[in-house]
Amino acid sequence: MSNPRTVEDVIQDFKGRRAGMIKALTKDVDEFYHLCDPNNLNLCLYAFPNQQWEVNLPPPSSDLPEPRLGINFVRDSMTKHDWLSMVALHSDAWLYAIASYYAAKYKFDRADRKRLFNKITDVSSICELVVGGKTARKRPKTEADGLPEDILVEEVLSKLPVRDLLKYRSVSKLWRSLIDGPEFVSTHLQNYKNNSEVCHLLVLYRPARSWLRDERILVRRGDTFRKVTELQCLYDHFEGAYEMISYINGLLLVKKGKSRGFREIILWNPSINSTLSLPNPMLEAMKEATYFVLGFGYDASRNDYKVIAIIYPHAEIKYYFGERYRATIPGLVQVYTLGTNSWSSNLGVSPPPYWSAGQQVFLNGAIHWINFGPNVTNDADSWFKEKDSHIVSFDVENEVFKYFDLPKALKTDDEPKEKFPTVLGRSLAVFCAHYQLRNDIWVMGEYGVSKSWSKCYTFTLQFDKLLHFKTNGELLFAVDGKGIKSYDVRRERVRDLAKTYSRSSSYIVFSYVESLVLFKQVNKRPLESTKP
């Protein structure tokens, strides 16, 4: 994580750097000792959030506090044990300094600073682990193998698959409390997302001319599309049609029923087969509304998930390259918070009076749609035109709408086009298909700055359905009768992934994330019921 802004982010940064330091001073100690040659210049021991370490000269300039300078000079003037103890002591001081720096830079209040200090001092110091002996503070140990609790979590449990973790909950009360804890859930999730060797896809597939109950939920490799495992279908829990809205950190937001047949809203974690039906207070208003929009996001400041419902009680509908709505009375904004399992009304926020149905993407703590801004040219014939379109975002933490201009080239009416927001690398992007003529990818260089848009890629690619857009710039698409393929926009290379595809079959694809999110709230359907 390059720029931690919340308490949870700083704790994750601290733990990653700490693990790198421990690795250098224990497992890789011979290599570390050899690199600290006293004949070299002033050297420092650095560790990084990805748990890696290096011995190097200090950079010419850095915003972060620097570690102890010149650790190599005194190496041969001390015993190896004393020298490592000295390095460990200064490494602890450096880690605490970095955490304090982030707390000051992002203006943590007293409660956040206290929570941060308690978390980073609740684990053994590097000096304790390296020195050992009488000075080492006793840590809680497991009944199973005598490992200190923090080492058990960081080095063992947090790197296991969720299937194994749910089985290991029965080992002891301590293990159960560790695995069920919100901090462990966050650590396990971050480890999975940081593991570059795991890049799987969640594929919801239903064959052509089949029933909903025939739908299959598969985890496939991202590079070869080969099957990894099969999960239990949502239809086994809730019969009837449903619509997948968004997927974040292993959680799917699902709308049960379609269009006028709306019945309920569900959060579903397919990796552990847990579902949660959201409470009912707002559902009747949604059922009676002409139109409503659902959004799903993660509030990093509170380590919590939110569902936003934008409700238009009365609206006119027009069909022009999809459905468009014009509110005849002001819309409403309702927010559901998973941590409290309740809805709240945000009366101080007004949604856009015009809305165009389309997909969403979550980035930088906000949900993004391509939509129409608050100041729309009200044309009696067309209602609103492409020049009125914006990126409409909803800040999940502060619960406010923001509007970003699209590139001027995408706001003309000279040719029909389909566009949707996506993420390329860590940047907000827009994919624009000019109906089999060409495809463009625009990238916002600096988030929130409309003048930073640039057209990065243009290519010709004919497909029946675009299935998924990976953040690395790889597209998954399907061609009727020719199968499923991938296209790397950077290398301009097409690869075959699956031999068969029918236009009448159904595919929904997400980047798969394995997580324990939602397990604590709902633990009614055992994971063993999933298909092997």
N, C-alpha and C positions, 0 to 999 in steps of 0.2 A: 504494500500500500504506500504510494509515493507521498501522500499528503494527509495524514490522519487528522480528522477534525473533531471527532467525538471521543468520549471516554473509552468506548469499546474499541475504536480504531487505535487509540494510543496504547491500550492494553495489549492489543494484538501485535502492534509494532514492537512494544517492549518484550513480549514473549518470544517473538521471532528473533530479535537481536540477542536476547539472553540465551536462546538455544544455540545460536551460532557461537557465542563466546564459550559456552560449556563444551561444545564440540571441539573447539580449538584447544582448550585446556585439559581435555580428558581423552577422548577418542583419537584426536589428531595431534596429540601433544608432541610426539616426536617430530612430525613435520613442522609444527609451530616453532619448536625449539631450534630446529635447524635454520628456519627462515630468519630468526632474530640474531643474525650475525653481528657481533659488536663492531666489526670493521665497516659496516654499512653506515649510511647517514641516519638521522633521527627517524626511527620507525614507530608506527602506531599499530595497535590491533583494532581492526574495525569488524563489526558484525552488522548484518543486514536483516530486514524483516523476513526475508525468505529462508532464514536459518543458515545462511552461508557466512564465511568469515574470510578475511584476508589481512596480510601484513603489508603495510604500504606507507609511503610518505604522506604527510597531510596535504590535502588539496590546496591550491593557491587561495581559494576563497570558498567559504561555506557558511550557510546560515545556522547550521546545527553546531552545538558545542563539540569541541574536539576531545578525543581520548588522550590519555597520558602520552606525552611525547618522549621518545628516546628510550623505550623499554629495553631495547637491545644493548645499550651501552653498559648496563650493570649486570648483564646476564652471567658473565664469568666471574664476577666479584662476589657472588652469593651462591649458596647451595641451590640446587635445582628446585627443591621444595620451597625454599624461602622466596626465590625469584617468581615462581608460579603463584605463590600466595600474594605477592606484591601486585602482579599483573591482575589477578582476580579482584583484589581490593579496588584498584583503580577502574577496572571494568564495571564493577557495581556502581561506582560513583558516576561513570559516564552514562550508564543507562538511566539512572535517576535524573541526571541533568537533561537528557533528551526529553524524558517524559515531562519534566517541569517546563522546558522550553515550549512544547506544544500546548501545555495547559495555559501558559501566559499568552502565547501568540493568538490562540483562539478564544481567549477570555472566558475560561471556565469559571463558573461561580464557585462559592465556598462548598456547596454540596457536591459538585462534580469533582473539585480538587480533593475533597475528603474521600470520595468513592474511589478515585484514581489511586490515591496514596494507599488506601487499604488493600486494593487489589494487587498492586505491585509489591507490597511488603508482605503479602500473605503467602508468598512462595519463598523457598530457600534462596538465599543470596548465592551468587557465584562463588564467593569466598568460602561460604559454609560447605558447598559441595566439593570444592577443590582441596581445601585445607583438611576438612574432616576432623577426626579426633575430638578432643574435649571442647573445642570452640564451636563445634557444629551444633546447631539448634536441632532438637528432636522434632521430627515431622510426623504427622499421622501416617501410619502404615496400614497396608491392606492385610487381611487375614490370609489371603491367598499366596502372596509371594514376597511379602516384606518390603516391597518397593515404597518409597515415599509417595505420598498422594499426588504431588504436583508432577513428579516424574512419570507416574503411572498414567496420568491424564495426557501429558504432552508427548510422551515418547511411545505410548502403547495404545491406549483406548481411542484417542482422538484420530488415529489413522486407520481404524478398522471399519469395514463395511457396516451399514446399519443393521443388516440381517444378523450379524454376529453380535452387535451391541445389544440388541433386544433380547438375545438369548443370555448374554452375560449379566443382564440385570438380576438374574436369579442366583448369581454366585454368592452375594452377600448384601446386607443392607447398605454398606458403604458404597459398593459398586452401583447399586440401584440409585442412591442419592447423587452420586457423581454423574451418571449418565443422564439422569432426569434434570439436572441443574441447567438453568438458562445459559450460564457461562460456558459449560461444556458443549451445549448445542451449538453455540456461536463458534467455539474453537473448532469443533468437528466440521462444521460447514465451511469455515475459512480454509481449513486444511484441504478439503476436497476441491474447492475452487482454485486453490493455488497449485494443485498437483497437475503439472503440464502433461504428465503421462496419461492422464485420464481425460478423454474428450469424447463423451458419449452423447447420443441423441435420444430423446423421448419421442417415440413415434406412435401415434394413435391411428390405427388403420382399420378400415372396414371395406371388405370386398364389394365389388359391383353387384347390385341387385340383391343385397342381403339385408338382414334386420339389424337393429341396434345391438341386440344381444350377441351378434356375431363379431362385434368390434373387438380388436385385440390391442393390448398396450405392450409395446416392445421397447426394450433398451437396445440400441444398436451402436456399433462403433462409428465414430465420426469420420474416420478416414476410409474405411472399407464398406460401411453400411451392413456389416455382418451382425447377426443377432448375438447379443450378450446374455440377455435373460428376458423373461416375460412376466409382466405384472398383472395383478387382478384388475379387471375392467370396472369402471365406475358403474356400469349398468347392473352389476351384481348387487349394488347397494340401492340404486335409485332407478327404477324403471321409467322409460319414457325418454323423449328427446332432451338433449342438453347442448349448450354452446360453451366452448372453451374461450375465456376472455383474455387471460394473461397468466404468465408463469414466472414466478420470482422465488429464488432460493429454495427450489423444490416444492413450492406450493402453487397449485392451480386454482384460479378463480373460475368457477363454473356457474353459468346461469341455467337453471333447470327449466326446461320448456323454452319454446321459441316464440318470438313476436307476441301476439295477443295471448298465447297460451302460457305465459310466464307463471311459474309456481313458487320457486324459491331460489336462494343464492347459497352456494356451497363452496367451502374451502376444502381442497383435497390434496393430500400428500401421497402420490402413488408409490413412492419408494418404500413407505412403511404401511401403506394401505389404511390410512386414517382419513376420515371425513368429518367435517363439522358444518351443520346447517346453521346459517346465521339467524339470529332472533328475528321475530316477525314484525316489530312495530312499524317499519317503513314499507313492508311488502304490499299492503293494501293500496297505499298511495301509488306504488309503482304499477300495480295491476290496473289501476284506474287511469293512469297517465297516458297521454297520447304517445309519448316516447320517453325513454330514459337511457342514460349512458352509465356504464359501470367502469371504474378504473381501479387498479390494484397497485399498491406501492409499499415500500419499506421505509420506516422512520428510523434512521440509524441513531439519532440522538436518544431515542427511547428503546432501541432494540425491539421494535414492535411493527406489526403489519396493519395496514389500513385499507379499507375498501371505500371508494368514493362513489356515491350515487348522485348523478345529475338528473333531476326529474323535471320534465316539461309537462305540467298538468294538461295544458291545451296548446296544440300547435298545428299548423298547416303542413302538409306533406307535399313534396314535389319529387318526381323521379327524373334525374338527369345524371347519367353515369353514376347511379347509386341513389340512395334516398337522401333527401335534404329536408331539413325541418326549420320552420320559422315559428318561434314562440309567440302566441297571441296574448299570453300573460307571463310574467316573469317566472323563470325556472327556479328550482330549489336545489340546495346542496346539502346532502346528508353524508356523514362520515362514520363508518364502523371501525372500531379499534379492537383488534384481537385480544390484547391484554386485558381489557375490561369486558369483552364480549357484549358490547353495547353500541347503539347508534347515538349520534349527537347531531344537532342541527347547527349549521353554520350560517346564521342569518345575516352576517356582515359581508358575505361573499356572493356575488351574482355571477352565474355562468353566462357564457356567450348567448345572445338571443337567437343566433342561427347555429345550426349544427349539421354537419355532413357525416353520415355513418362511415367509420373507417377504423383501422387497427391502431394500437397504441404501443409505445415502447417506454421502458423505465430506465432513467439515467440520471445521475447526479442528484438523487433524492427527489426526482419529479417524474410525473407521468406526462407523456407527450402525445398529442394527436396533431394531424394536419387538419385544420378547421378554418373557421371564419372568425375574424376579430370582432371586437365590440362595436366598431364604427364601420358599418357595412353600407355600400351603395345600394339603396333599396330600389331596385328596378322592378317594375310591375310585371314585366314579362319573364325575366329570368331570376328574380329575387336578388341574387348576388352572383358575382362573377369571380373568375379565377384571380383577378387582381386584388380581391378582398381576402384571399386565403392567407393564413398565418400558421406558424407553429403555436398551438395553444398548449400550455403546460400547467400542471397543478402541483405546487410545492407541497409534498406530503407532510413535512414537519410543521410548516407554518400555515398550511391549509389556505393558500391563496392562488389565484390564477395569474399567469404571466403570458405575454404574447411576444413572439419573435417573428420578424419579417422573414419570408422565404426569399430565395434569390429572385431577382426581377425576371429572369428567363423562365421561371416556373409560374409566373403570375400573368401570363398572356393567354388570350383566348384563340390564338391562331391555329391550334391543332388539339385534338382530344388526347388526353394522357391520363394515366393512372399513377398516383404517387402515394407513398406511405413512408412514415418515419422508421428509422432503424439505427443501429449502432455499428460503427466501423472503428475498430480499435477501442479507444475510450472516448470517441467523439460522436456527437449527434450527426446523423446523416439522413439524406432523403434519397430513396430509390424512385426513379421516374421511368415508367415504361411508355413509349410512344407507339403503342399498339402495333407491335411486330416490325416497326421501322428501325428503332434503335432504343437503347437503354442508357440512362445516365445515372451516375451516383454523385451527389453533391455532399460535401462535408463542411460542417461548421468548425473552422479552425480554432476559434476561441469561443467557448461555450457562452451563450447568451448575447454574443455580439453579431448582429445581423450582417454587418459589413464583412465578416470573415468567411462567408460562404465561398467555396470554390468548387468547380466541377472537376473531380479527380479522375473519373473513368467514364468512357463512352464505348459501347460495344453493341454488336448485333447478336441477339440470341432469341430464337423463337422457341416458345414453350407453351404448353397448355395450362400449366399451373406452376407458380413459384411457391415452393414448399417451405423454404427456410433461408434466412440470411445470417451467416455466421459472422461474428465480430472480426474474424481474420480476413474477411473479404471473399469468402467462398459462398457461392449460391447453390442451393439444392433445388432442382426443377424437374418437372415431369413432362414427357412428351407421349401423347397417346400412341400406343402400339410400339414404342421404342424404349420404354422403361424410364428409370430415374437416373439422373445424371448430376454431376457437380461441375461448376464453372468457377475457376480461380481468376478473379478480376485482375489480380496483380500479375500473374504469369500468363494470362490469356489461354488457359488450358482447360479442356473438357475431359472429364473422366466418367466412365460408365459405372454405376453403383448397383442397379437392379435391372434385370432384363425385361420385366413386365410392368406395365402400367395401363390402366383403363381410365378414360375420362370420367366414367361413372362411379369409380371407386373413390373413397374418401381417405385423405392423408392430412394429418395435422402434426407438425414437427416443431419441437423445442430443443434447445441445448439442455441436456439432462443435468440436474444437480441432485445428488443424493444427500438427504438431510433428515434430521430428527424433528424439524419444526412441526408443530401441531401434535406431537405424540403426548406431551404432558396434558394438553387440553382435552384430548380424546384418545382413549386407549380401549376401544371396544371391539376392534376387529383385528385379530392376531395376524401377524405377518405370515405365519405358516400357511395361511389360506391362499397365498399367492401361488401362481403356477411356477413350477421349477424351470 
